Amino acid sequence: MNKYLWVALGVLFSAIAQVLLKKAAMYNIKSVLWMAWIFMSVLSYGIAFVFYAITLKYFPISKISPVMTVGVMLCVVIAGVLWGEKLDIFSAVGIGLGIVSIYFIIGIQ
């Protein structure tokens, strides 16, 4: 499998885990629905962890660790789409700068 695909899957599952955790927060703690969303979040974090471990085989940690922060940026966008959380101009510029900085860090050619 392409080494960049491992990175993308790691970022995606990390973002999914955070979104599932947010969904769990909408329910009472220890309720059946809360536990179900928590379980899916933990599972997604576990999958993301495995993909991250695989990417470390192909990339130095100094390059891949910053790239994994794309998941945080992705969460901002997903939260805006799913829950209507505000994505103002400062957030949009921050995400854009983050993507540019990751481009320079990883040095994709």
Buried (B, 14 or more C-beta within 10 A) or exposed (E): EEEBEBBBBBBBBBBBBBBBBBBBEEBEEEEEEBEBBBEBBBBBBEBBBBBBEBBEEEBEEEBBBBBBBBBBBBBBBBBBEEEEBEBEEEBEEEBEEBEEEBEEBBEEE
